[in-house]
Amino acid sequence: MAPARASLKSFLATAKKALLAPPSQRPNPLTFVVGNESADLDSLCSALLFAYFRTHTPPHTLHIPLSNLPRADLALRPELNAALNPAGLKPEDLVTLSDLPREGLNPQDTRWLLVDHNALTGDLATPFSNLVIGCIDHHDDEGVVPHDLPPDQPRVFAKCGSCMSLVLEHCQPTWDRLVSDASPCEDGTPAAACDAQLARVALAPILIDTTNLTSKDKTTDRDRRAVELAESRLAAPDSSISSSSSSSDNKEEKYDRAAYYDRAAYYDRAAYYDRLSELKEQILGLSYRDVLRKDYKRWTEGPLSVGISTVVRALRGWAGEQRLDVAAVMTVSKPDGGVYEGAACLA
C-alpha cells in the first residue's frame, strides 16, 4: 500500500529531517535532486517538484530537493517568495547547501538527479559528479550523465523554454494518479488544495522563462502543454478582485492587489507573471556584491574557473536613451599594487 500523500510543506520538513538526522538514522543512500548554481526559479522549483513527484512514485524513495545555494542567498530572490507563498511555503522551508552536513556525509552514500543542468559544478562537482543517476534538462547534453542508467531513472534532454515543462511532462502519470486518488494529505490538506499549490509552484518558472508564453524564441508546445496541465489543477479563481480595480494607478491599491496575487485562491496568469517579473528584476536595497551574486553561474574550462554574473538592467536601453553606438560599464578597484583594474561590458 502506498504511503499517505504529503503536502509540500510536510514533504520538505521530512526531507530536511532525514538529511539532518544522525548518519545511522538516515536513508542509505540519500537521494538528492538539485538544479544548477544560478538557483533561479526554474532550478529551484524544478528540483522541488521533481523530488516531490519522485517521492510519490513507486518505490516511494525519499528524494531530497536541494536548493543549489547557501541559505543566506535566498534573500536575494524575492520572486521566490511569490512562487512559494501560494503553496503555504516560505524560503526558509527549503533545503539548501547550508543544510548539507559538514561531517558524516559520505559521498558514496548519496545519489544525485540533476534538473536544469546536466553536469555538477562548484563545490558539488568533485565529491558527487560520479554519483549522478539521472537528469532532466532543456540545455545541450554535455555528455557527462551516463547513458547506462538504471531503467527507472530518467535521462531526458529536450529543448523548451523551462525545465519545469519537462518535469511536468515526465511526472504527469504520477500527478494524474494523485489527483484520481483524491485522498487528503497526511497533514489534513485537501487533495485539491495540494494540487493547486503544486500548480502555482510549477507555473512560476514556466511563465518567467517564456515571458508568459509570448517569447517566440523560447516558448514551445511543451511549455504550452505544461501550463495547460498546471492551470487545470488550480481551484476556481477568487472573484473578489473587480476588473475596475485592476486598472487603478493608485500605488497603495496596487500594493494591495499584489497581496491578492500571492494568495493561493486567486490566480490570473498575466497578473501572476507581472508580479514574478517585477520581483525578479528588483535590486533596490541590494549591495553591489549582492547584485553580482543574485544570478551567478560558475564552471571550469580545463585549468580555468569561470564565473558570470547577470545584472538585471537594460544596457541597450540606456545606450539608446543616450544615442550611443557603444556603451560600457566598468568595475574599478585599487588593489594593493596601486594599479586600477576594470572589466567592460559592451552593448
N, C-alpha and C positions, 0 to 999 in steps of 0.2 A: 504493500500500500504506500502511495506517495506521501511524503510529509506534508503537513499543512502549509499553505501558501503564506509567504511573509510579505508584509508591506515593505516599501523601500526603506523606511526608517528602521524597522526591526531587522531587515536584512543587513544594513550597514552596521548596526550595533553588533550583530552576530559575527560579521566579518572582522570587525575591529577586535572583538573579544577573543576570537580564535588566534589572531595574529599576535596579540599581546600576552597570550597565555604562556605559562612555563613550557619549555621545549617538550617535556614529557606529555603535556596535555594538548598539544597542537595536532591538527590533522597532519598526516605524513603520507605523501608530500603536501605542502601548501601550494595551492594553485592560484596564481595571480593573473589578472587581466590588466594591462597597462597601455595607455596611449603615449603619444610622443612628448618630447621635452617641452614643446611650446605650451602644452597644457591649456589649449584653447577649449572652447565649448565642445567642439567635435570630439576631441580626445577625451576630455573629462566625462562627458555624457555617454559617449560610445562605450567606454570602459565600464561605467556604472551599469548600463542596461544590458550589455553583453554578459557581464558577470551575473547579473540578476537572472536573466533567462537561462543561462547555462546551469546555474544552481538549481533551477526548477525543471531541468531536463534530466531524464534518467541517464546515469545512475545517481543523480542528485548530489554530485560532489560540490562542496562549497568552493565557489570561485570568489576570490577577494579582489574587488575593484580598487586598484592602486592609482591614485592621482599622482602624476609624474612631476611633482614639485614639492618644495618644502611647505609646511603648513603656513608659514608667515606670508608666502606669496599668494595665498587665496584672497587676501585683502586687495590685491591688485586687479581682481576680476569681478567688478560689481555686476556685470551681466550674469555671472553665475548665480547670484542671489535671485535674480528674476526667473531663472530657469528652475531653480530648486524650490523656491518658496511655494509654488502651487502644489508641489509634491509633499509639502509638510516638512521639508528639509532645510537645513542651514549648512553653509560651507564647512562648519566645524564637525558635521556628521561624517564627512568624507574621510577615507583612509589616505594618508599622504606619505611621502618619503620620510617625513619626520617620525612616523609610527613604525618604520622598519626597525626591528631590534638591532642594536649595535653589536650585541654579543649573543651567541647561542642560535644564530640562524645560519645553518649550514647550507650553502648554495645547492648541494646535491639533494637536499630535502625540499626543493622547490621546483615548480613547473611554471612556465610563462606562456600566456597567449597575448599577442600584440594586436592592437587596433590602431588605425590611423597612422601606422608606420610599419615597417617590416624588418627593421634592424635596431636592436637596442643600442642606445647611445648614452653618453655621460657616465655617471657613477654606476649605472646598472650594467653597462656593457661587459666589462671584464669578468665579473663573477657569474653572470647569468646568461650570457649570449648562447652558450651551448646547451641551454635548458629550455629553449623555445619549442613548444609543441603545437603551435597553431597561430593563425594570423587571418585577420580580415582588414583589407586595406584598399584605398582607392588611389594610391600612388603607384609609380612604376616598381616592379619587382626588382629588388637589388640582389636577388639570388642568395640571400642569407638563410631564409627559412627553408628547412629541408623539404624535399619532395616526398620522402618516405615517412610521412607522419602516420600516427595511429589512425585507423579508419574512422573513428568518431571525432577526429579533430579537424577543424577547417583550415584550408589553405586557399583563401578567397582573394582574388585580385580582379577588380573591375573599375572602370572609370565612371565616376559620378561626382556630383557636387559635394556630397557629405558622406563620410564613412558611416554615419548613423543610418543612412539609407540601406547600406549593405548589411548592417547589423539587423535591422528590422526584416529585411528580406530573408536572411538566414534563420532568424529566430521566430518567424511568423508561425510555424507549426506549434511551437511551444506556447506562444501567446494565444493562439486560437484555442488550444486545449484549456488554458487557464480561464479564458472567457467562457467557454462552454460549461466548465465545471461550476462557475458562479458561486463557489463557497467563499464565505468571508475569510479574511486573513486571520492568522493566529492571534493578532492583537485586537481583533474585532472590526478592523477596517472593512467596509463593504467591498466586494469584488469590483463593482462598477467604479467606485471611488479610487481604488488602487489602479485600475486600468487607465482612468483619466489622469492620474498622477504620472504614470509611465509615459502616457502620450505627450503630456506637456514637456517632460524632460527630453523626449525624442524629437519633438518639433523644433526646439530651440536651435540646435546646431544646423539642422537642415535649412531652416529659414534664413539664418545668418549666412551660411556658406553659399546659398543660391540667390541671395538678395531677394528673399521672398518669392522664389521660383521665377524671377524675372531675368536672371542672368543667362544670356544666350550661350555664353562660353562654358558655363559650369552646369547648368540645370540639365538633367537627363530624365528619361522616363522612369528610371529607378527612383529618383528623388520625388517625382510627382506621385508615384505609387506609394512611396513611404509616407508622404504627407497625407494622402487619402486614407491609408490604413490607420495612421495615428489619430486623425481627426474623427474617424468612425468610432474610436474608442472613448471619445470625450462625452461628458454629460451635456445635456441641453444647455445652451448659453443662458446666462443670467440676463434678464431683460430690464434690469434696474437702471441701466445707463441709457438715457434717451439719445436719439440721433442729434438733437439740437445741442446737447451738452458737449458732444464730441467735436463740434466745430468752434468751440469757445477759444478765444485767445488769452483768456484770463489765466495768469501763471498759477494762482492758487488753485483754480479749478483743474488745471492741467495736472498739478501735483496729485490732487485727489483722484483723478482718473488713473494716474499711474499706479496708485494703490489698488484700484479695482483690477487693473490688468494683471497684477501679481496674484490675484485670487484664483484658486482652482475652479471656482464655479463660473467664472466669466472667461470666455475665450472669443477673441476676434483676431483673425490671423494677421491682418495689417497692423492692428494696434500692438499685438504681441511682438511682431517683428520690429516695429518702430521703437518700442521700449528696449528690447535687447540691443538693437543697433546703437541707440543713444548711449546706453550704459557701456557698451563695448569700446566706444570711442572716447569715453570720459577719462581725462587725465588731470583734471583740475585737482590740485592739492597733492599730486604726486611729486616726489623729488626727482631730480634728473636721473639718479640711479634707478629709481622705481620705474621710470618711463622706459629705460633701457632693458629692464628685466621683465617688463609686463608681457611682451611677446618675443621670446628669445629662443633661438634654436642653436644647438651646438653639435658638431660632429667632427670626425677625424678624417683626414686625407693623407694617408701614409704617415709621415712623422709630424704633420701639422695638425693642430687643433684649431678648428674654425668656429666662430660664433657670429650670428647675425641677429640684430635687434630690429624689430619693426616698430616704427614710431607712427602713431595714427594722426598724421597731419598731412594735408594735401599740398605737397611741394609744387606740383604742376599748377594748382590753383593760385598759389602765391606768385609763381612766375608769370602767369597770365595777368594777374592783377597789376603787377609791376611792369608788364610788357617786356619781359626778359626773354632772350634766346637761351641763356644758360643761367641756372640758379644753383648755388652751392651752399651747403650747410657744413660748418666745420666745428669739431670739438677740439678745444685747445687746453692744454695743461702745461705746467712748467715743472718738469722732473728735476731731480737733484742736480743734474748736469747743467741746468740753466738753458737748455735748448727747448724751444717750443715745438710741439708735435701736433699735427692735425690730421683729420680724415674728412674727405669731401664726399658729398652725395649730390649727384647732378640730375637735373631734370630738363 
